[in-house]
């Protein structure tokens, strides 16, 4: 006849502690998880084009290159409950998929849950790669545009994190003809 094996009494508290530690760890993790925010702490600002317009086109002459003058008006929206200072918004402007210019908008102050309008007056050199796009716009034809870029937020003591690259805005540029 065999007798059931009994564990010595001194091992029972040690076994209980061994089993209790993971149970406490799981309970603590569940409790802390309930305290974690379900939404991101800072939401990324959004960008909307208010207007984009080719305002002039010059031909080369007397040692100066051909130049296109473009005005880009952006609306930057802050969805956060706190104001944010954008130290810099930097991007590459593309027309019909080709890089045309670098755009920099420094020091954009965004109110809490508000927006700020930013205007960039660009003087762009016309190259063999970009001339066709500028002439199409100047003649009133459609050209696709896109602004790809990054932005840096000035969060004071929290630092200056950069976000991106993103496609900030995109659309179609068409305006009344300024060339025959």
Backbone torsions as a table, in degrees:
resi	resn	phi	psi	omega
1	UNK	NA	134.9	-179.8
2	UNK	-106.3	144.2	-179.8
3	UNK	-100.8	143.6	177.5
4	UNK	-64.1	142.5	178.8
5	UNK	-79.7	135.3	176.8
6	UNK	-113.7	140.3	177.2
7	UNK	-82.0	147.6	178.1
8	UNK	-62.1	148.3	-176.9
9	UNK	-62.0	-30.0	-176.4
10	UNK	-71.8	-17.7	178.6
11	UNK	-85.1	-21.3	-177.5
12	UNK	-61.1	-47.0	177.5
13	UNK	-62.9	-37.4	178.8
14	UNK	-65.2	-41.4	178.2
15	UNK	-65.5	-39.8	178.9
16	UNK	-62.8	-42.5	178.2
17	UNK	-65.4	-38.8	179.7
18	UNK	-63.4	-39.4	178.8
19	UNK	-79.1	-28.7	-177.6
20	UNK	-74.4	-33.2	-177.8
21	UNK	-59.2	-50.1	177.6
22	UNK	-63.9	-36.0	179.5
23	UNK	-64.2	-41.0	177.4
24	UNK	-66.3	-40.4	179.1
25	UNK	-61.4	-43.0	178.6
26	UNK	-65.8	-43.0	178.9
27	UNK	-63.0	-41.2	178.8
28	UNK	-65.0	-42.9	179.2
29	UNK	-62.7	-42.0	178.3
30	UNK	-66.2	-39.9	179.1
31	UNK	-65.8	-43.4	178.3
32	UNK	-69.6	-34.6	178.5
33	UNK	-61.8	-33.0	178.4
34	UNK	-68.9	-22.4	-179.8
35	UNK	-87.5	-13.4	-177.3
36	UNK	-71.5	141.0	177.9
37	UNK	-67.8	145.0	179.4
38	UNK	-91.2	-12.2	178.3
39	UNK	-114.6	155.9	178.6
40	UNK	-62.4	149.8	-178.8
41	UNK	-69.0	-43.6	178.6
42	UNK	-122.3	126.7	176.4
43	UNK	-93.0	147.4	-178.3
44	UNK	-73.9	130.7	174.9
45	UNK	-60.3	154.6	178.8
46	UNK	-112.7	157.2	-175.8
47	UNK	-124.7	136.6	178.1
48	UNK	-132.8	137.2	176.7
49	UNK	-82.1	122.2	173.1
50	UNK	-84.1	-39.9	175.4
51	UNK	-164.5	151.9	171.6
52	UNK	-141.4	129.7	-172.0
53	UNK	-148.7	133.9	171.0
54	UNK	-82.4	115.6	-175.3
55	UNK	-99.6	-14.7	179.1
56	UNK	-170.6	158.6	179.6
57	UNK	-146.8	120.8	179.4
58	UNK	-110.7	152.3	177.4
59	UNK	-91.8	158.0	177.8
60	UNK	-70.3	148.1	177.6
61	UNK	175.1	149.8	177.8
62	UNK	52.1	41.4	176.2
63	UNK	82.5	-0.2	178.7
64	UNK	-106.1	142.6	-178.0
65	UNK	-78.1	165.5	173.0
66	UNK	-65.0	140.3	-175.3
67	UNK	-135.8	140.1	173.2
68	UNK	-111.3	138.2	179.0
69	UNK	-111.6	121.5	-174.5
70	UNK	-127.1	137.3	175.0
71	UNK	-113.7	126.2	180.0
72	UNK	-119.5	121.1	179.3
73	UNK	-112.7	116.7	-179.3
74	UNK	-111.6	146.5	171.4
75	UNK	-111.4	119.4	-179.4
76	UNK	-104.9	122.0	-176.8
77	UNK	-106.5	133.9	177.8
78	UNK	-106.7	109.4	179.9
79	UNK	-82.7	-1.5	-173.5
80	UNK	-85.0	152.5	179.7
81	UNK	-76.5	-2.0	178.4
82	UNK	-121.0	148.8	176.4
83	UNK	-66.3	150.7	178.5
84	UNK	-130.3	137.3	173.1
85	UNK	-104.0	119.0	176.7
86	UNK	-87.5	113.7	-179.8
87	UNK	-68.1	-33.6	-179.8
88	UNK	-163.7	140.0	168.5
89	UNK	-118.4	118.0	-177.1
90	UNK	-124.7	135.5	-179.1
91	UNK	-153.9	170.7	176.2
92	UNK	-113.0	125.3	177.9
93	UNK	-89.2	128.7	178.6
94	UNK	-118.9	135.5	173.0
95	UNK	-117.9	127.6	-176.9
96	UNK	48.9	38.3	176.6
97	UNK	82.9	-7.2	-179.4
98	UNK	-102.0	138.1	179.6
99	UNK	-66.0	130.9	-177.5
100	UNK	-113.8	-43.4	-173.9
101	UNK	-159.9	162.9	171.0
102	UNK	-101.4	133.3	-178.9
103	UNK	-115.9	130.2	176.3
104	UNK	-127.7	125.7	175.4
105	UNK	-120.9	99.4	-179.0
106	UNK	-85.9	157.2	169.7
107	UNK	52.8	67.5	176.7
108	UNK	-104.0	114.8	178.7
109	UNK	-94.9	122.7	-178.5
110	UNK	-110.8	122.5	176.9
111	UNK	-70.3	160.6	177.4
112	UNK	-59.1	129.4	-179.5
113	UNK	48.3	37.3	-178.3
114	UNK	-132.5	-166.3	-177.3
115	UNK	-143.8	163.7	177.0
116	UNK	-140.0	138.6	178.7
117	UNK	-93.4	133.6	-179.5
118	UNK	-126.2	133.0	-178.7
119	UNK	-114.7	134.3	175.7
120	UNK	-122.4	118.1	173.9
121	UNK	-98.1	111.9	-172.7
122	UNK	-106.5	134.8	173.0
123	UNK	-111.6	107.6	-169.6
124	UNK	-113.0	131.8	175.7
125	UNK	-69.9	137.8	177.0
126	UNK	-92.4	122.1	179.7
127	UNK	-112.3	174.8	176.8
128	UNK	-60.5	-32.5	-179.7
129	UNK	-75.6	-27.2	-175.1
130	UNK	-106.7	-12.4	-174.9
131	UNK	-57.3	-43.7	-177.3
132	UNK	-61.3	-41.6	179.7
133	UNK	-64.9	-44.7	-179.8
134	UNK	-65.1	-38.4	179.4
135	UNK	-67.2	-39.1	176.7
136	UNK	-59.2	-45.8	179.2
137	UNK	-63.9	-45.0	-178.2
138	UNK	-62.7	-25.1	179.1
139	UNK	-94.1	5.6	175.8
140	UNK	87.0	13.2	179.2
141	UNK	-91.5	161.9	-178.8
142	UNK	-78.5	140.2	174.2
143	UNK	-138.3	132.0	177.0
144	UNK	-78.9	145.6	176.7
145	UNK	-131.9	157.5	177.0
146	UNK	-153.3	141.1	175.0
147	UNK	-118.5	108.2	176.9
148	UNK	-100.0	135.3	-179.3
149	UNK	-171.3	-171.8	179.1
150	UNK	-130.4	164.8	171.8
151	UNK	-142.7	152.0	-179.4
152	UNK	-117.3	125.5	178.3
153	UNK	-97.6	138.0	175.1
154	UNK	-97.0	103.1	-176.4
155	UNK	-102.8	24.7	176.8
156	UNK	64.9	-122.8	-178.2
157	UNK	-65.1	-20.1	-179.5
158	UNK	-82.4	-6.6	176.3
159	UNK	103.4	-165.7	-177.6
160	UNK	-128.9	75.0	-180.0
161	UNK	-72.8	147.2	175.5
162	UNK	-106.0	145.8	-178.4
163	UNK	-125.2	139.4	176.3
164	UNK	120.9	-174.7	11.9
165	UNK	-79.1	148.6	178.2
166	UNK	-130.7	161.3	161.4
167	UNK	-85.7	107.2	-175.5
168	UNK	-72.9	-47.1	178.4
169	UNK	-149.5	156.6	173.3
170	UNK	-156.2	158.0	-179.6
171	UNK	175.4	-160.1	179.9
172	UNK	-120.9	130.8	177.3
173	UNK	-100.3	118.6	173.3
174	UNK	-147.8	134.3	-177.2
175	UNK	-146.5	168.0	175.7
176	UNK	-60.1	146.0	-177.1
177	UNK	-62.3	137.8	172.4
178	UNK	-111.5	-5.0	174.1
179	UNK	-125.7	147.7	177.3
180	UNK	-70.3	NA	NA
